[in-house]
Amino acid sequence: MYRPAIEEWTEFTNILGQEMDNIIQGTKSMDEGLAYAQSELEKLMAE
C-alpha cells in the first residue's frame, strides 16, 4: 500500500476513517461527513 511521506499520515487517516464510519453508520450525511473531514484535515495540515 502506498503511503505518502508525511508526518501527519496516521492522524490524517484516523480523521478520514472516523468520518467515513459516521457516513456509513448514518450518523452524518455524506456532505456533512466529508465537509467536517475536509475542515479537520485542512487544520491538521496547516499546523
Secondary structure, 3 states (H helix, E strand, C coil): CCCCCCCCHHHHHHHHHHHHHHHHHCCCCHHHHHHHHHHHHHHHHHC
